[in-house]
Amino acid sequence: MPYVTIEHGSAGNPVYQVGRKSFVYFRTPRPDAADPDTGERYGDVIIFWVPSEDDKLALTQDPDSPFFTTPHFRGHLSVLVRGSRIPELSLQELTEVIQDAWLSRASATRARRWLAENGPGAKRSG
């Protein structure tokens, strides 16, 4: 994706941005994302921005989906996934989630330009 910069959070975790807006963020371990049996905080949580609440719901409503959310992210247009569960996604699914994240945070001009250069089906074709 064009115009991407990589910043780093306070713990050195990568934060992918477009136009100084984060769209993929590697989160530090927090109490709201932990193993339900041991309480151990997940150290591999990745946040992806999504275009809408409907998109968020579509990704998180299936309990077998690798995507999830927590009460901390209520009202926030993002979903979480553990890095260890990324292999459960096809390359096409992962590409679509990243493209949607980028498109939801890029300026309207950049998003239009990218869609025009990559064709109307680019967002879905990977």
Z-matrix of the N, CA and C atoms (Angstrom, degrees):
N
C 1 1.447
C 2 1.539 1 107.52
N 3 1.311 2 116.80 1 140.21
C 4 1.461 3 120.05 2 -177.55
C 5 1.529 4 112.82 3 -77.88
N 6 1.307 5 114.87 4 161.96
C 7 1.468 6 123.53 5 174.44
C 8 1.518 7 113.44 6 63.81
N 9 1.315 8 117.46 7 22.71
C 10 1.460 9 120.68 8 -178.74
C 11 1.521 10 109.75 9 -88.01
N 12 1.310 11 115.14 10 134.18
C 13 1.455 12 121.69 11 171.62
C 14 1.523 13 107.33 12 -120.74
N 15 1.313 14 115.45 13 153.83
C 16 1.458 15 120.47 14 177.14
C 17 1.520 16 107.68 15 -114.22
N 18 1.303 17 115.23 16 117.51
C 19 1.458 18 122.37 17 174.02
C 20 1.523 19 106.59 18 -102.62
N 21 1.311 20 115.92 19 178.57
C 22 1.461 21 119.57 20 178.16
C 23 1.516 22 109.37 21 -133.90
N 24 1.335 23 115.13 22 135.44
C 25 1.456 24 121.30 23 177.84
C 26 1.519 25 110.48 24 -72.31
N 27 1.315 26 116.11 25 -179.49
C 28 1.464 27 121.39 26 -176.36
C 29 1.529 28 112.79 27 -61.37
N 30 1.323 29 117.53 28 -25.40
C 31 1.466 30 121.17 29 178.65
C 32 1.532 31 111.75 30 -97.55
N 33 1.334 32 116.79 31 9.83
C 34 1.458 33 120.97 32 -179.47
C 35 1.512 34 113.85 33 84.58
N 36 1.323 35 117.11 34 5.82
C 37 1.464 36 122.04 35 -179.21
C 38 1.521 37 110.58 36 -72.43
N 39 1.346 38 117.79 37 138.71
C 40 1.464 39 120.25 38 -178.28
C 41 1.525 40 112.96 39 -69.94
N 42 1.326 41 113.93 40 141.08
C 43 1.464 42 123.06 41 177.02
C 44 1.526 43 106.15 42 -130.33
N 45 1.322 44 117.00 43 113.68
C 46 1.465 45 121.44 44 -179.64
C 47 1.517 46 108.57 45 -89.05
N 48 1.340 47 115.28 46 128.84
C 49 1.457 48 120.75 47 -175.86
C 50 1.517 49 111.60 48 -128.93
N 51 1.329 50 114.65 49 153.96
C 52 1.456 51 122.83 50 169.47
C 53 1.523 52 105.60 51 -130.05
N 54 1.322 53 116.82 52 123.60
C 55 1.458 54 120.15 53 -177.92
C 56 1.520 55 112.22 54 58.30
N 57 1.320 56 117.39 55 37.22
C 58 1.464 57 124.83 56 -179.97
C 59 1.530 58 113.38 57 65.82
N 60 1.329 59 116.80 58 18.54
C 61 1.467 60 121.97 59 175.76
C 62 1.524 61 108.38 60 -114.48
N 63 1.306 62 116.46 61 125.89
C 64 1.463 63 121.47 62 179.99
C 65 1.518 64 110.72 63 -68.49
N 66 1.334 65 115.67 64 140.15
C 67 1.469 66 119.62 65 174.05
C 68 1.530 67 111.85 66 -130.04
N 69 1.317 68 118.24 67 -22.78
C 70 1.463 69 123.14 68 170.99
C 71 1.524 70 106.38 69 -136.60
N 72 1.319 71 115.52 70 130.98
C 73 1.458 72 120.53 71 -172.78
C 74 1.523 73 109.17 72 -139.45
N 75 1.309 74 116.67 73 126.83
C 76 1.457 75 121.09 74 175.95
C 77 1.522 76 107.14 75 -88.80
N 78 1.307 77 115.45 76 110.53
C 79 1.460 78 122.86 77 -170.84
C 80 1.530 79 111.24 78 -82.64
N 81 1.315 80 115.34 79 146.00
C 82 1.457 81 120.03 80 173.02
C 83 1.530 82 108.65 81 -79.01
N 84 1.323 83 118.70 82 156.11
C 85 1.470 84 120.58 83 -179.16
C 86 1.531 85 111.91 84 -57.88
N 87 1.324 86 115.10 85 132.89
C 88 1.471 87 122.18 86 -179.55
C 89 1.523 88 109.33 87 -134.69
N 90 1.333 89 117.59 88 156.31
C 91 1.470 90 119.84 89 -177.26
C 92 1.525 91 114.74 90 -66.31
N 93 1.327 92 118.16 91 -20.51
C 94 1.470 93 119.27 92 -177.78
C 95 1.526 94 113.13 93 -81.22
N 96 1.316 95 118.26 94 -7.16
C 97 1.468 96 122.05 95 177.67
C 98 1.529 97 107.36 96 -129.12
N 99 1.334 98 114.02 97 89.10
C 100 1.460 99 119.63 98 -174.29
C 101 1.523 100 110.30 99 -140.87
N 102 1.309 101 114.86 100 159.00
C 103 1.458 102 121.22 101 176.57
C 104 1.531 103 108.83 102 -62.03
N 105 1.337 104 117.89 103 125.47
C 106 1.466 105 119.77 104 -176.73
C 107 1.534 106 113.44 105 -66.28
N 108 1.325 107 117.97 106 -22.79
C 109 1.465 108 120.64 107 -178.93
C 110 1.525 109 112.85 108 -88.13
N 111 1.333 110 116.21 109 -42.40
C 112 1.470 111 119.66 110 -174.76
C 113 1.523 112 113.46 111 -102.29
N 114 1.336 113 117.03 112 -19.48
C 115 1.465 114 120.10 113 -175.66
C 116 1.517 115 113.15 114 79.97
N 117 1.332 116 116.46 115 -1.48
C 118 1.465 117 119.89 116 179.98
C 119 1.525 118 109.59 117 -66.60
N 120 1.330 119 115.27 118 129.80
C 121 1.466 120 120.54 119 -179.95
C 122 1.519 121 110.18 120 -69.76
N 123 1.339 122 114.84 121 137.45
C 124 1.460 123 119.76 122 177.28
C 125 1.527 124 109.48 123 -70.89
N 126 1.306 125 116.08 124 130.36
C 127 1.457 126 121.03 125 179.73
C 128 1.515 127 113.59 126 -99.43
N 129 1.336 128 116.58 127 7.85
C 130 1.468 129 119.60 128 -174.07
C 131 1.529 130 112.75 129 -128.76
N 132 1.329 131 117.40 130 32.83
C 133 1.467 132 120.83 131 -177.35
C 134 1.526 133 110.24 132 -83.65
N 135 1.323 134 114.55 133 130.84
C 136 1.467 135 122.16 134 177.82
C 137 1.523 136 107.43 135 -117.01
N 138 1.324 137 116.33 136 135.14
C 139 1.465 138 122.27 137 178.95
C 140 1.521 139 108.43 138 -105.04
N 141 1.331 140 115.77 139 131.15
C 142 1.467 141 122.58 140 174.49
C 143 1.526 142 108.08 141 -119.13
N 144 1.319 143 117.47 142 128.10
C 145 1.462 144 120.45 143 173.14
C 146 1.520 145 108.66 144 -70.48
N 147 1.320 146 115.76 145 150.59
C 148 1.465 147 122.08 146 178.84
C 149 1.525 148 108.91 147 -127.52
N 150 1.338 149 117.34 148 156.48
C 151 1.469 150 120.32 149 -176.84
C 152 1.527 151 114.71 150 -68.84
N 153 1.349 152 117.66 151 -29.47
C 154 1.469 153 118.58 152 -173.67
C 155 1.525 154 110.83 153 -157.70
N 156 1.326 155 115.06 154 167.98
C 157 1.466 156 120.52 155 174.50
C 158 1.529 157 110.52 156 -61.52
N 159 1.331 158 116.70 157 -35.84
C 160 1.469 159 119.98 158 178.02
C 161 1.526 160 111.20 159 -61.96
N 162 1.338 161 116.53 160 -41.70
C 163 1.466 162 120.44 161 177.54
C 164 1.527 163 110.24 162 -64.50
N 165 1.329 164 115.95 163 -41.70
C 166 1.462 165 120.54 164 178.46
C 167 1.527 166 110.45 165 -60.12
N 168 1.316 167 116.34 166 -47.59
C 169 1.460 168 121.05 167 179.87
C 170 1.527 169 111.29 168 -61.92
N 171 1.326 170 116.69 169 -42.02
C 172 1.467 171 120.68 170 -179.78
C 173 1.532 172 111.18 171 -60.09
N 174 1.326 173 116.86 172 -35.12
C 175 1.464 174 120.33 173 -178.25
C 176 1.529 175 113.01 174 -82.52
N 177 1.332 176 117.34 175 -26.39
C 178 1.466 177 119.76 176 -171.76
C 179 1.526 178 115.34 177 -108.43
N 180 1.325 179 118.87 178 -11.11
C 181 1.467 180 119.16 179 -172.72
C 182 1.531 181 114.15 180 -72.62
N 183 1.322 182 118.11 181 -27.72
C 184 1.465 183 120.89 182 178.84
C 185 1.534 184 108.58 183 -80.46
N 186 1.339 185 118.48 184 119.56
C 187 1.468 186 119.60 185 -178.24
C 188 1.534 187 113.61 186 -62.68
N 189 1.326 188 117.75 187 -18.39
C 190 1.465 189 120.82 188 177.79
C 191 1.528 190 112.95 189 -87.33
N 192 1.327 191 116.94 190 -7.77
C 193 1.464 192 121.12 191 179.61
C 194 1.525 193 109.67 192 -67.78
N 195 1.326 194 117.43 193 144.05
C 196 1.463 195 118.92 194 174.90
C 197 1.535 196 112.50 195 -70.69
N 198 1.323 197 117.12 196 -16.44
C 199 1.464 198 120.95 197 -179.79
C 200 1.522 199 110.32 198 -82.64
N 201 1.323 200 115.45 199 144.10
C 202 1.453 201 120.06 200 178.04
C 203 1.525 202 109.03 201 -150.18
N 204 1.307 203 115.21 202 175.40
C 205 1.453 204 121.71 203 173.97
C 206 1.519 205 106.85 204 -141.40
N 207 1.310 206 117.02 205 172.04
C 208 1.461 207 122.27 206 177.00
C 209 1.525 208 107.67 207 -134.36
N 210 1.321 209 117.75 208 164.33
C 211 1.470 210 119.31 209 177.93
C 212 1.535 211 112.87 210 -55.54
N 213 1.325 212 116.97 211 -30.42
C 214 1.469 213 120.45 212 178.17
C 215 1.533 214 111.74 213 -58.46
N 216 1.333 215 116.68 214 -29.79
C 217 1.462 216 121.44 215 -176.90
C 218 1.526 217 113.04 216 -99.28
N 219 1.321 218 117.71 217 13.36
C 220 1.469 219 121.15 218 176.73
C 221 1.534 220 108.09 219 -61.19
N 222 1.326 221 116.16 220 128.05
C 223 1.459 222 120.84 221 -179.48
C 224 1.519 223 114.10 222 82.80
N 225 1.317 224 117.95 223 -2.79
C 226 1.466 225 122.64 224 179.39
C 227 1.521 226 107.83 225 -100.77
N 228 1.316 227 116.91 226 130.53
C 229 1.470 228 121.19 227 -177.29
C 230 1.527 229 110.95 228 -79.99
N 231 1.323 230 114.31 229 71.28
C 232 1.461 231 119.67 230 178.29
C 233 1.518 232 109.73 231 -154.22
N 234 1.323 233 114.56 232 160.20
C 235 1.460 234 122.45 233 173.63
C 236 1.520 235 107.72 234 -127.83
N 237 1.309 236 115.31 235 158.84
C 238 1.447 237 121.59 236 179.05
C 239 1.523 238 109.21 237 -116.11
N 240 1.310 239 115.43 238 152.26
C 241 1.466 240 121.31 239 174.20
C 242 1.524 241 107.03 240 -149.83
N 243 1.304 242 115.92 241 142.32
C 244 1.456 243 119.40 242 174.78
C 245 1.523 244 108.31 243 -79.47
N 246 1.312 245 115.96 244 137.72
C 247 1.457 246 120.34 245 177.78
C 248 1.520 247 112.19 246 -56.11
N 249 1.317 248 116.59 247 -33.66
C 250 1.464 249 120.59 248 -179.90
C 251 1.526 250 112.69 249 -67.04
N 252 1.348 251 117.21 250 -14.65
C 253 1.466 252 120.30 251 -179.87
C 254 1.532 253 112.70 252 -102.90
N 255 1.328 254 117.65 253 -1.78
C 256 1.470 255 121.04 254 178.18
C 257 1.535 256 111.40 255 -55.27
N 258 1.343 257 120.28 256 -39.02
C 259 1.467 258 119.41 257 179.79
C 260 1.535 259 114.33 258 -60.48
N 261 1.326 260 117.86 259 -14.84
C 262 1.464 261 120.55 260 176.62
C 263 1.529 262 112.06 261 -73.60
N 264 1.329 263 116.47 262 -15.09
C 265 1.463 264 121.76 263 179.92
C 266 1.518 265 109.95 264 -93.14
N 267 1.315 266 116.13 265 144.47
C 268 1.462 267 119.05 266 171.87
C 269 1.525 268 107.97 267 -74.51
N 270 1.316 269 116.19 268 162.30
C 271 1.460 270 120.05 269 176.43
C 272 1.524 271 110.06 270 -58.87
N 273 1.322 272 117.11 271 -39.22
C 274 1.468 273 121.17 272 179.19
C 275 1.535 274 111.06 273 -63.18
N 276 1.333 275 117.58 274 -43.36
C 277 1.471 276 120.57 275 179.13
C 278 1.520 277 111.27 276 -63.69
N 279 1.326 278 116.54 277 -45.59
C 280 1.459 279 120.37 278 -179.91
C 281 1.522 280 110.80 279 -63.84
N 282 1.330 281 116.45 280 -42.73
C 283 1.464 282 120.82 281 177.77
C 284 1.521 283 110.63 282 -58.87
N 285 1.322 284 116.93 283 -44.94
C 286 1.462 285 121.38 284 -179.23
C 287 1.528 286 111.53 285 -62.84
N 288 1.324 287 117.01 286 -42.36
C 289 1.467 288 120.15 287 179.92
C 290 1.528 289 110.18 288 -63.98
N 291 1.325 290 117.26 289 -42.15
C 292 1.470 291 120.57 290 179.32
C 293 1.524 292 110.39 291 -67.24
N 294 1.327 293 117.37 292 -44.23
C 295 1.467 294 119.90 293 178.49
C 296 1.524 295 111.06 294 -62.44
N 297 1.330 296 117.67 295 -43.82
C 298 1.465 297 120.51 296 177.84
C 299 1.524 298 110.91 297 -61.17
N 300 1.331 299 116.47 298 -40.87
C 301 1.464 300 120.31 299 178.65
C 302 1.528 301 109.99 300 -61.37
N 303 1.328 302 116.08 301 -47.89
C 304 1.468 303 120.41 302 179.84
C 305 1.526 304 110.55 303 -61.38
N 306 1.337 305 116.88 304 -47.76
C 307 1.468 306 120.86 305 -178.48
C 308 1.526 307 112.02 306 -63.22
N 309 1.322 308 117.41 307 -32.13
C 310 1.463 309 119.83 308 -179.15
C 311 1.522 310 112.47 309 -74.29
N 312 1.324 311 117.93 310 -17.00
C 313 1.465 312 121.14 311 -177.50
C 314 1.532 313 113.64 312 -113.84
N 315 1.322 314 117.43 313 -19.08
C 316 1.470 315 120.79 314 179.27
C 317 1.525 316 109.72 315 -70.10
N 318 1.311 317 115.95 316 156.31
C 319 1.465 318 119.46 317 175.05
C 320 1.524 319 108.86 318 -62.73
N 321 1.316 320 116.09 319 156.89
C 322 1.468 321 120.75 320 179.69
C 323 1.525 322 110.54 321 -57.89
N 324 1.329 323 117.02 322 -38.78
C 325 1.463 324 121.13 323 -179.91
C 326 1.523 325 110.83 324 -64.29
N 327 1.323 326 117.29 325 -47.02
C 328 1.466 327 120.59 326 179.69
C 329 1.522 328 111.30 327 -64.98
N 330 1.321 329 116.61 328 -41.32
C 331 1.467 330 120.06 329 179.88
C 332 1.523 331 110.74 330 -63.88
N 333 1.332 332 116.80 331 -45.45
C 334 1.475 333 120.53 332 178.64
C 335 1.517 334 110.57 333 -60.56
N 336 1.327 335 116.46 334 -45.16
C 337 1.465 336 121.08 335 -178.98
C 338 1.527 337 110.41 336 -61.81
N 339 1.322 338 117.24 337 -45.47
C 340 1.460 339 120.16 338 -179.63
C 341 1.524 340 110.80 339 -62.86
N 342 1.326 341 117.31 340 -45.27
C 343 1.466 342 120.67 341 179.18
C 344 1.527 343 111.14 342 -63.57
N 345 1.341 344 117.55 343 -38.34
C 346 1.468 345 121.00 344 179.07
C 347 1.530 346 110.84 345 -66.45
N 348 1.324 347 117.28 346 -41.10
C 349 1.462 348 121.23 347 -178.20
C 350 1.527 349 112.74 348 -73.64
N 351 1.312 350 116.64 349 -25.63
C 352 1.462 351 120.59 350 -174.99
C 353 1.516 352 113.68 351 -106.83
N 354 1.327 353 117.26 352 2.60
C 355 1.461 354 121.73 353 177.28
C 356 1.513 355 112.55 354 86.04
N 357 1.318 356 116.43 355 158.18
C 358 1.461 357 120.54 356 -175.26
C 359 1.523 358 113.86 357 -64.37
N 360 1.320 359 118.21 358 -26.26
C 361 1.458 360 120.37 359 179.35
C 362 1.516 361 113.47 360 -94.95
N 363 1.327 362 117.74 361 4.49
C 364 1.463 363 121.07 362 -174.11
C 365 1.515 364 112.32 363 -59.14
N 366 1.304 365 116.61 364 -39.30
C 367 1.454 366 119.91 365 -177.44
C 368 1.519 367 110.96 366 -60.72
N 369 1.293 368 118.20 367 -33.56
C 370 1.455 369 121.83 368 -175.91
C 371 1.527 370 113.40 369 -96.93
N 372 1.324 371 117.59 370 -19.53
C 373 1.464 372 118.48 371 -173.45
C 374 1.518 373 113.23 372 -88.07
N 375 1.333 374 117.68 373 -20.21
C 376 1.460 375 119.42 374 -179.58
C 377 1.479 376 109.41 375 76.37
